[in-house]
Amino acid sequence: MSNFKRLGLLSALCIAASASVLSGCATSQSSYRDTGATRAQSDSQARPQTYTQEEIIEATSDFFGVTAEAAASALERIFADNGRPVGYITGSEIAGAAGIGLRLGEGDLHMKSQSGAEKIYWQGPSLGFDAGGNASRVFTLVYGARSTDELYQRFPGVEGTAYFVAGLGVNYQAKDHITLAPIRSGVGLRAGANMGYLSYTESRSWLPF
């Protein structure tokens, strides 16, 4: 075989090998892009929808009729502790105590993942060293709930978390992976009443237990 023929054959083999390598690279890149897109879509679906701090500040300010600065002050620690909430409850409650206390409340549950609001009720006993009664407006931030049904259970108060900022009282309630952060306004806030629990329900109940 002449050198010319050998050179032509070698060139043809190189071209064929190059085409095979390029085809493999293109397939690999396409597969990588498809995998990346699937992973991104999966992550997007798994990541819960949440409210921004600005959205919650505006909602809190409007609900309590306070300045945005006052609302931001009360929310600063909550966001530092828990991040962005998946929902919030706006409502009102009555409470009274003479050593053993009682709270009854109702409101509207707003979840970022769904449109519209659902009615929700809460009631529960408490133990403390306070006495008297009061009516308060309540704005509760919701963390960790994957659905509204997960909220319909008892949530114990987290001892030692009660504090006051800008005339608003805050404390935490927690159960499993869900944390609630009620913010209350009104004269006579009963900070000592966070040792009990609140039971959240779909319908009104006058029984606190």
SENU-187826 format. One record per atom (N, C-alpha, C): residue in one letter; x, y, z; atom name. Coordinates in steps of 0.1 Angstrom, whole numbers. Layout:
% residues N
{"A",{X,Y,Z},"CA"} ...
***
This chain:
% residues 209
{"M",{9,-12,0},"N"} {"M",{0,0,0},"CA"} {"M",{9,12,0},"C"} {"S",{5,22,-9},"N"} {"S",{14,34,-10},"CA"} {"S",{12,43,2},"C"} {"N",{22,51,4},"N"} {"N",{21,61,15},"CA"} {"N",{8,70,14},"C"} {"F",{5,73,1},"N"} {"F",{-7,82,-1},"CA"} {"F",{-20,75,4},"C"} {"K",{-21,62,0},"N"} {"K",{-33,55,4},"CA"} {"K",{-33,53,20},"C"} {"R",{-21,50,26},"N"} {"R",{-21,49,40},"CA"} {"R",{-25,62,47},"C"} {"L",{-21,73,42},"N"} {"L",{-24,86,47},"CA"} {"L",{-39,89,46},"C"} {"G",{-45,85,35},"N"} {"G",{-60,87,33},"CA"} {"G",{-68,79,43},"C"} {"L",{-63,66,45},"N"} {"L",{-70,57,54},"CA"} {"L",{-69,62,68},"C"} {"L",{-57,67,72},"N"} {"L",{-55,72,85},"CA"} {"L",{-64,84,88},"C"} {"S",{-65,93,78},"N"} {"S",{-73,105,79},"CA"} {"S",{-88,101,81},"C"} {"A",{-92,91,74},"N"} {"A",{-106,87,75},"CA"} {"A",{-109,81,88},"C"} {"L",{-100,73,94},"N"} {"L",{-102,68,107},"CA"} {"L",{-102,79,118},"C"} {"C",{-94,89,116},"N"} {"C",{-93,100,126},"CA"} {"C",{-106,108,126},"C"} {"I",{-112,110,114},"N"} {"I",{-124,118,112},"CA"} {"I",{-136,110,119},"C"} {"A",{-136,97,117},"N"} {"A",{-146,88,122},"CA"} {"A",{-146,88,138},"C"} {"A",{-133,87,143},"N"} {"A",{-131,88,157},"CA"} {"A",{-135,101,163},"C"} {"S",{-132,112,157},"N"} {"S",{-136,125,161},"CA"} {"S",{-151,127,162},"C"} {"A",{-157,122,152},"N"} {"A",{-172,123,151},"CA"} {"A",{-178,116,162},"C"} {"S",{-173,104,165},"N"} {"S",{-178,96,176},"CA"} {"S",{-177,103,190},"C"} {"V",{-165,109,192},"N"} {"V",{-162,116,204},"CA"} {"V",{-171,128,206},"C"} {"L",{-173,136,195},"N"} {"L",{-181,148,195},"CA"} {"L",{-196,144,198},"C"} {"S",{-200,132,192},"N"} {"S",{-214,128,194},"CA"} {"S",{-216,124,209},"C"} {"G",{-206,117,214},"N"} {"G",{-207,113,229},"CA"} {"G",{-207,125,238},"C"} {"C",{-199,135,235},"N"} {"C",{-199,148,243},"CA"} {"C",{-212,155,243},"C"} {"A",{-218,155,230},"N"} {"A",{-231,162,229},"CA"} {"A",{-242,155,237},"C"} {"T",{-241,141,236},"N"} {"T",{-251,133,243},"CA"} {"T",{-250,135,258},"C"} {"S",{-237,135,263},"N"} {"S",{-234,137,277},"CA"} {"S",{-239,151,282},"C"} {"Q",{-236,161,274},"N"} {"Q",{-240,175,278},"CA"} {"Q",{-255,176,278},"C"} {"S",{-262,170,268},"N"} {"S",{-277,170,268},"CA"} {"S",{-282,163,280},"C"} {"S",{-276,151,284},"N"} {"S",{-281,144,295},"CA"} {"S",{-279,152,308},"C"} {"Y",{-267,159,309},"N"} {"Y",{-264,167,321},"CA"} {"Y",{-274,178,322},"C"} {"R",{-278,185,311},"N"} {"R",{-287,196,311},"CA"} {"R",{-301,190,315},"C"} {"D",{-305,179,310},"N"} {"D",{-318,173,314},"CA"} {"D",{-318,170,329},"C"} {"T",{-307,164,334},"N"} {"T",{-307,160,348},"CA"} {"T",{-307,173,356},"C"} {"G",{-300,183,352},"N"} {"G",{-300,195,360},"CA"} {"G",{-313,202,360},"C"} {"A",{-320,202,349},"N"} {"A",{-334,208,348},"CA"} {"A",{-343,200,357},"C"} {"T",{-342,187,357},"N"} {"T",{-351,178,365},"CA"} {"T",{-348,181,380},"C"} {"R",{-335,182,383},"N"} {"R",{-332,185,397},"CA"} {"R",{-337,198,402},"C"} {"A",{-335,208,393},"N"} {"A",{-340,222,397},"CA"} {"A",{-355,222,398},"C"} {"Q",{-362,215,389},"N"} {"Q",{-377,214,391},"CA"} {"Q",{-381,207,404},"C"} {"S",{-374,196,407},"N"} {"S",{-377,189,419},"CA"} {"S",{-374,198,431},"C"} {"D",{-363,205,431},"N"} {"D",{-360,214,443},"CA"} {"D",{-370,225,444},"C"} {"S",{-375,230,433},"N"} {"S",{-385,241,433},"CA"} {"S",{-398,236,439},"C"} {"Q",{-402,223,435},"N"} {"Q",{-414,217,440},"CA"} {"Q",{-413,214,455},"C"} {"A",{-401,210,460},"N"} {"A",{-399,206,474},"CA"} {"A",{-398,218,483},"C"} {"R",{-393,229,477},"N"} {"R",{-391,241,485},"CA"} {"R",{-404,248,488},"C"} {"P",{-408,250,501},"N"} {"P",{-421,256,505},"CA"} {"P",{-421,270,501},"C"} {"Q",{-433,275,497},"N"} {"Q",{-435,289,494},"CA"} {"Q",{-436,297,507},"C"} {"T",{-429,308,508},"N"} {"T",{-429,316,521},"CA"} {"T",{-432,331,518},"C"} {"Y",{-435,338,529},"N"} {"Y",{-437,352,528},"CA"} {"Y",{-424,359,531},"C"} {"T",{-421,370,524},"N"} {"T",{-409,378,526},"CA"} {"T",{-411,386,539},"C"} {"Q",{-400,391,545},"N"} {"Q",{-401,399,557},"CA"} {"Q",{-409,412,554},"C"} {"E",{-407,417,542},"N"} {"E",{-414,430,538},"CA"} {"E",{-429,427,538},"C"} {"E",{-433,416,532},"N"} {"E",{-448,413,532},"CA"} {"E",{-454,412,546},"C"} {"I",{-446,405,555},"N"} {"I",{-451,403,568},"CA"} {"I",{-451,416,576},"C"} {"I",{-441,425,574},"N"} {"I",{-441,438,581},"CA"} {"I",{-453,446,577},"C"} {"E",{-456,446,564},"N"} {"E",{-468,454,559},"CA"} {"E",{-481,448,564},"C"} {"A",{-482,435,565},"N"} {"A",{-494,429,570},"CA"} {"A",{-496,431,585},"C"} {"T",{-485,430,592},"N"} {"T",{-485,433,607},"CA"} {"T",{-489,447,610},"C"} {"S",{-482,456,602},"N"} {"S",{-485,471,604},"CA"} {"S",{-499,474,602},"C"} {"D",{-505,469,591},"N"} {"D",{-519,471,588},"CA"} {"D",{-528,465,598},"C"} {"F",{-525,453,602},"N"} {"F",{-534,446,612},"CA"} {"F",{-535,453,625},"C"} {"F",{-523,457,631},"N"} {"F",{-523,463,644},"CA"} {"F",{-525,478,644},"C"} {"G",{-524,484,632},"N"} {"G",{-524,499,631},"CA"} {"G",{-512,506,637},"C"} {"V",{-501,499,635},"N"} {"V",{-488,505,640},"CA"} {"V",{-479,509,629},"C"} {"T",{-469,516,631},"N"} {"T",{-460,520,621},"CA"} {"T",{-452,508,616},"C"} {"A",{-446,509,604},"N"} {"A",{-438,498,598},"CA"} {"A",{-426,496,607},"C"} {"E",{-421,507,613},"N"} {"E",{-409,506,621},"CA"} {"E",{-412,497,634},"C"} {"A",{-424,500,640},"N"} {"A",{-427,492,652},"CA"} {"A",{-430,478,648},"C"} {"A",{-436,475,637},"N"} {"A",{-438,461,633},"CA"} {"A",{-425,454,630},"C"} {"A",{-416,461,623},"N"} {"A",{-403,455,620},"CA"} {"A",{-395,452,633},"C"} {"S",{-396,460,643},"N"} {"S",{-389,458,656},"CA"} {"S",{-394,445,662},"C"} {"A",{-407,443,662},"N"} {"A",{-413,431,668},"CA"} {"A",{-410,419,660},"C"} {"L",{-409,420,647},"N"} {"L",{-406,409,638},"CA"} {"L",{-392,405,637},"C"} {"E",{-383,414,640},"N"} {"E",{-369,412,638},"CA"} {"E",{-363,399,644},"C"} {"R",{-367,397,657},"N"} {"R",{-362,385,664},"CA"} {"R",{-368,373,659},"C"} {"I",{-381,374,655},"N"} {"I",{-388,362,650},"CA"} {"I",{-382,357,637},"C"} {"F",{-379,366,628},"N"} {"F",{-372,363,615},"CA"} {"F",{-358,358,618},"C"} {"A",{-351,363,628},"N"} {"A",{-338,359,631},"CA"} {"A",{-338,345,636},"C"} {"D",{-348,341,644},"N"} {"D",{-349,328,650},"CA"} {"D",{-354,317,640},"C"} {"N",{-364,321,631},"N"} {"N",{-371,311,623},"CA"} {"N",{-371,313,608},"C"} {"G",{-366,325,604},"N"} {"G",{-367,328,589},"CA"} {"G",{-380,332,584},"C"} {"R",{-383,328,572},"N"} {"R",{-395,333,565},"CA"} {"R",{-407,323,568},"C"} {"P",{-419,328,571},"N"} {"P",{-430,319,575},"CA"} {"P",{-437,314,562},"C"} {"V",{-444,302,564},"N"} {"V",{-452,297,552},"CA"} {"V",{-466,302,553},"C"} {"G",{-470,308,564},"N"} {"G",{-483,313,566},"CA"} {"G",{-484,322,578},"C"} {"Y",{-496,328,580},"N"} {"Y",{-499,336,592},"CA"} {"Y",{-514,336,595},"C"} {"I",{-517,338,608},"N"} {"I",{-531,339,612},"CA"} {"I",{-534,353,617},"C"} {"T",{-545,359,613},"N"} {"T",{-550,371,618},"CA"} {"T",{-563,369,626},"C"} {"G",{-563,374,638},"N"} {"G",{-576,371,646},"CA"} {"G",{-576,379,659},"C"} {"S",{-585,374,668},"N"} {"S",{-587,381,681},"CA"} {"S",{-590,370,691},"C"} {"E",{-588,373,704},"N"} {"E",{-590,364,714},"CA"} {"E",{-594,371,727},"C"} {"I",{-601,363,736},"N"} {"I",{-603,368,749},"CA"} {"I",{-596,358,759},"C"} {"A",{-591,364,770},"N"} {"A",{-583,356,779},"CA"} {"A",{-586,360,793},"C"} {"G",{-585,351,802},"N"} {"G",{-587,355,816},"CA"} {"G",{-580,345,825},"C"} {"A",{-576,349,837},"N"} {"A",{-569,340,846},"CA"} {"A",{-571,344,860},"C"} {"A",{-570,334,869},"N"} {"A",{-569,336,883},"CA"} {"A",{-561,324,888},"C"} {"G",{-548,324,884},"N"} {"G",{-539,313,886},"CA"} {"G",{-540,303,875},"C"} {"I",{-552,298,872},"N"} {"I",{-555,290,860},"CA"} {"I",{-562,298,850},"C"} {"G",{-557,299,838},"N"} {"G",{-562,308,828},"CA"} {"G",{-569,300,817},"C"} {"L",{-575,308,808},"N"} {"L",{-582,303,796},"CA"} {"L",{-581,313,785},"C"} {"R",{-579,308,773},"N"} {"R",{-579,316,761},"CA"} {"R",{-589,310,751},"C"} {"L",{-596,319,744},"N"} {"L",{-605,315,733},"CA"} {"L",{-603,325,722},"C"} {"G",{-601,320,710},"N"} {"G",{-598,329,699},"CA"} {"G",{-603,324,685},"C"} {"E",{-604,332,676},"N"} {"E",{-607,328,662},"CA"} {"E",{-600,338,652},"C"} {"G",{-598,333,640},"N"} {"G",{-591,341,630},"CA"} {"G",{-592,335,617},"C"} {"D",{-584,341,608},"N"} {"D",{-583,336,594},"CA"} {"D",{-568,332,591},"C"} {"L",{-567,320,586},"N"} {"L",{-554,314,583},"CA"} {"L",{-551,317,568},"C"} {"H",{-539,323,566},"N"} {"H",{-534,326,553},"CA"} {"H",{-522,318,550},"C"} {"M",{-521,310,539},"N"} {"M",{-510,302,536},"CA"} {"M",{-505,307,522},"C"} {"K",{-491,309,521},"N"} {"K",{-486,314,509},"CA"} {"K",{-488,305,497},"C"} {"S",{-490,292,500},"N"} {"S",{-491,282,489},"CA"} {"S",{-506,281,484},"C"} {"Q",{-515,288,490},"N"} {"Q",{-529,287,485},"CA"} {"Q",{-535,301,485},"C"} {"S",{-545,302,477},"N"} {"S",{-553,315,476},"CA"} {"S",{-564,315,486},"C"} {"G",{-568,327,491},"N"} {"G",{-579,328,500},"CA"} {"G",{-574,324,514},"C"} {"A",{-584,326,524},"N"} {"A",{-581,323,538},"CA"} {"A",{-591,313,543},"C"} {"E",{-587,305,553},"N"} {"E",{-595,295,560},"CA"} {"E",{-598,300,574},"C"} {"K",{-609,297,579},"N"} {"K",{-613,300,593},"CA"} {"K",{-606,291,602},"C"} {"I",{-601,296,613},"N"} {"I",{-594,287,623},"CA"} {"I",{-597,292,637},"C"} {"Y",{-598,283,647},"N"} {"Y",{-602,286,660},"CA"} {"Y",{-591,281,670},"C"} {"W",{-590,286,682},"N"} {"W",{-581,281,691},"CA"} {"W",{-586,283,706},"C"} {"Q",{-582,274,714},"N"} {"Q",{-586,275,728},"CA"} {"Q",{-577,267,737},"C"} {"G",{-575,271,749},"N"} {"G",{-566,263,758},"CA"} {"G",{-565,269,771},"C"} {"P",{-561,260,781},"N"} {"P",{-558,264,795},"CA"} {"P",{-544,269,796},"C"} {"S",{-541,276,807},"N"} {"S",{-527,280,810},"CA"} {"S",{-525,281,825},"C"} {"L",{-513,280,829},"N"} {"L",{-509,282,843},"CA"} {"L",{-500,294,844},"C"} {"G",{-502,302,854},"N"} {"G",{-493,313,856},"CA"} {"G",{-495,320,869},"C"} {"F",{-488,331,872},"N"} {"F",{-490,339,884},"CA"} {"F",{-497,352,882},"C"} {"D",{-504,353,870},"N"} {"D",{-511,365,867},"CA"} {"D",{-526,363,870},"C"} {"A",{-533,374,870},"N"} {"A",{-548,374,872},"CA"} {"A",{-554,385,864},"C"} {"G",{-567,383,861},"N"} {"G",{-574,393,853},"CA"} {"G",{-578,388,840},"C"} {"G",{-583,397,831},"N"} {"G",{-587,393,818},"CA"} {"G",{-584,404,808},"C"} {"N",{-584,400,795},"N"} {"N",{-581,410,785},"CA"} {"N",{-586,405,771},"C"} {"A",{-588,414,762},"N"} {"A",{-591,410,748},"CA"} {"A",{-579,415,740},"C"} {"S",{-575,407,730},"N"} {"S",{-563,411,722},"CA"} {"S",{-565,408,708},"C"} {"R",{-558,415,699},"N"} {"R",{-557,411,685},"CA"} {"R",{-545,402,684},"C"} {"V",{-545,392,676},"N"} {"V",{-534,383,675},"CA"} {"V",{-530,381,660},"C"} {"F",{-517,382,658},"N"} {"F",{-511,380,645},"CA"} {"F",{-501,368,647},"C"} {"T",{-504,356,642},"N"} {"T",{-495,345,644},"CA"} {"T",{-488,340,632},"C"} {"L",{-474,340,632},"N"} {"L",{-466,335,621},"CA"} {"L",{-466,320,622},"C"} {"V",{-466,313,610},"N"} {"V",{-467,299,610},"CA"} {"V",{-454,294,603},"C"} {"Y",{-447,284,609},"N"} {"Y",{-435,279,603},"CA"} {"Y",{-436,264,603},"C"} {"G",{-431,258,592},"N"} {"G",{-430,243,590},"CA"} {"G",{-442,236,587},"C"} {"A",{-454,242,586},"N"} {"A",{-466,234,582},"CA"} {"A",{-466,231,567},"C"} {"R",{-468,219,564},"N"} {"R",{-469,215,550},"CA"} {"R",{-483,216,544},"C"} {"S",{-493,216,554},"N"} {"S",{-507,218,550},"CA"} {"S",{-514,224,561},"C"} {"T",{-526,229,559},"N"} {"T",{-534,235,569},"CA"} {"T",{-539,224,580},"C"} {"D",{-540,212,575},"N"} {"D",{-545,201,584},"CA"} {"D",{-535,199,596},"C"} {"E",{-522,201,593},"N"} {"E",{-512,199,603},"CA"} {"E",{-513,209,615},"C"} {"L",{-521,220,613},"N"} {"L",{-522,229,624},"CA"} {"L",{-533,225,634},"C"} {"Y",{-541,216,630},"N"} {"Y",{-553,212,639},"CA"} {"Y",{-548,202,649},"C"} {"Q",{-541,207,660},"N"} {"Q",{-536,199,671},"CA"} {"Q",{-532,209,682},"C"} {"R",{-527,203,693},"N"} {"R",{-523,211,704},"CA"} {"R",{-509,216,703},"C"} {"F",{-506,228,706},"N"} {"F",{-493,234,706},"CA"} {"F",{-489,239,719},"C"} {"P",{-480,233,726},"N"} {"P",{-475,238,739},"CA"} {"P",{-468,251,738},"C"} {"G",{-469,260,748},"N"} {"G",{-460,272,748},"CA"} {"G",{-446,268,751},"C"} {"V",{-437,275,745},"N"} {"V",{-422,273,747},"CA"} {"V",{-418,282,759},"C"} {"E",{-415,276,770},"N"} {"E",{-412,283,782},"CA"} {"E",{-400,292,780},"C"} {"G",{-401,305,785},"N"} {"G",{-390,314,785},"CA"} {"G",{-388,322,772},"C"} {"T",{-398,321,763},"N"} {"T",{-397,328,750},"CA"} {"T",{-405,341,749},"C"} {"A",{-413,344,760},"N"} {"A",{-421,356,760},"CA"} {"A",{-413,368,761},"C"} {"Y",{-416,378,752},"N"} {"Y",{-409,391,753},"CA"} {"Y",{-418,402,747},"C"} {"F",{-415,414,750},"N"} {"F",{-423,426,745},"CA"} {"F",{-415,435,737},"C"} {"V",{-420,440,726},"N"} {"V",{-413,449,717},"CA"} {"V",{-424,459,712},"C"} {"A",{-421,472,713},"N"} {"A",{-430,482,707},"CA"} {"A",{-445,480,711},"C"} {"G",{-448,476,723},"N"} {"G",{-461,474,728},"CA"} {"G",{-468,461,723},"C"} {"L",{-460,452,717},"N"} {"L",{-465,440,712},"CA"} {"L",{-458,428,720},"C"} {"G",{-466,418,724},"N"} {"G",{-461,407,731},"CA"} {"G",{-459,395,722},"C"} {"V",{-448,388,723},"N"} {"V",{-445,377,714},"CA"} {"V",{-441,365,723},"C"} {"N",{-446,353,719},"N"} {"N",{-441,340,725},"CA"} {"N",{-442,329,714},"C"} {"Y",{-435,318,716},"N"} {"Y",{-435,307,707},"CA"} {"Y",{-443,296,712},"C"} {"Q",{-449,288,703},"N"} {"Q",{-455,275,705},"CA"} {"Q",{-449,266,695},"C"} {"A",{-447,253,699},"N"} {"A",{-440,244,690},"CA"} {"A",{-445,230,692},"C"} {"K",{-446,222,681},"N"} {"K",{-450,208,682},"CA"} {"K",{-443,202,669},"C"} {"D",{-435,192,672},"N"} {"D",{-428,184,661},"CA"} {"D",{-420,194,652},"C"} {"H",{-424,195,639},"N"} {"H",{-416,203,630},"CA"} {"H",{-423,217,628},"C"} {"I",{-433,220,635},"N"} {"I",{-441,232,633},"CA"} {"I",{-439,242,645},"C"} {"T",{-436,254,642},"N"} {"T",{-435,265,652},"CA"} {"T",{-445,276,649},"C"} {"L",{-452,281,659},"N"} {"L",{-461,292,658},"CA"} {"L",{-455,304,666},"C"} {"A",{-457,316,661},"N"} {"A",{-452,327,669},"CA"} {"A",{-463,338,670},"C"} {"P",{-472,336,680},"N"} {"P",{-483,346,682},"CA"} {"P",{-477,360,686},"C"} {"I",{-482,370,680},"N"} {"I",{-479,384,684},"CA"} {"I",{-492,390,689},"C"} {"R",{-492,395,701},"N"} {"R",{-505,401,707},"CA"} {"R",{-504,415,710},"C"} {"S",{-515,422,709},"N"} {"S",{-515,436,713},"CA"} {"S",{-526,438,724},"C"} {"G",{-527,449,730},"N"} {"G",{-538,451,740},"CA"} {"G",{-532,453,754},"C"} {"V",{-539,461,762},"N"} {"V",{-536,463,776},"CA"} {"V",{-538,450,784},"C"} {"G",{-529,447,793},"N"} {"G",{-531,435,801},"CA"} {"G",{-526,423,795},"C"} {"L",{-516,423,786},"N"} {"L",{-511,411,780},"CA"} {"L",{-506,402,791},"C"} {"R",{-510,389,791},"N"} {"R",{-507,380,801},"CA"} {"R",{-495,371,798},"C"} {"A",{-483,377,800},"N"} {"A",{-470,370,797},"CA"} {"A",{-468,357,805},"C"} {"G",{-474,357,817},"N"} {"G",{-472,345,825},"CA"} {"G",{-481,333,820},"C"} {"A",{-489,335,810},"N"} {"A",{-498,324,806},"CA"} {"A",{-493,316,794},"C"} {"N",{-480,315,792},"N"} {"N",{-474,308,781},"CA"} {"N",{-469,294,785},"C"} {"M",{-474,289,797},"N"} {"M",{-469,276,802},"CA"} {"M",{-479,265,798},"C"} {"G",{-491,269,793},"N"} {"G",{-501,259,789},"CA"} {"G",{-500,256,774},"C"} {"Y",{-511,253,768},"N"} {"Y",{-511,250,754},"CA"} {"Y",{-523,256,747},"C"} {"L",{-523,257,734},"N"} {"L",{-534,261,727},"CA"} {"L",{-538,250,717},"C"} {"S",{-550,247,716},"N"} {"S",{-555,237,706},"CA"} {"S",{-562,244,694},"C"} {"Y",{-557,242,682},"N"} {"Y",{-562,249,670},"CA"} {"Y",{-571,239,663},"C"} {"T",{-583,244,660},"N"} {"T",{-594,235,654},"CA"} {"T",{-600,242,642},"C"} {"E",{-607,233,634},"N"} {"E",{-615,238,623},"CA"} {"E",{-628,245,626},"C"} {"S",{-634,240,638},"N"} {"S",{-646,246,642},"CA"} {"S",{-645,251,656},"C"} {"R",{-655,259,660},"N"} {"R",{-654,265,674},"CA"} {"R",{-657,255,684},"C"} {"S",{-649,256,695},"N"} {"S",{-652,247,707},"CA"} {"S",{-650,256,719},"C"} {"W",{-660,254,729},"N"} {"W",{-659,262,741},"CA"} {"W",{-652,254,752},"C"} {"L",{-648,242,749},"N"} {"L",{-641,234,759},"CA"} {"L",{-626,236,757},"C"} {"P",{-618,240,767},"N"} {"P",{-604,243,766},"CA"} {"P",{-595,231,766},"C"} {"F",{-600,219,769},"N"} {"F",{-591,208,771},"CA"} {"F",{-592,198,759},"C"} 
***
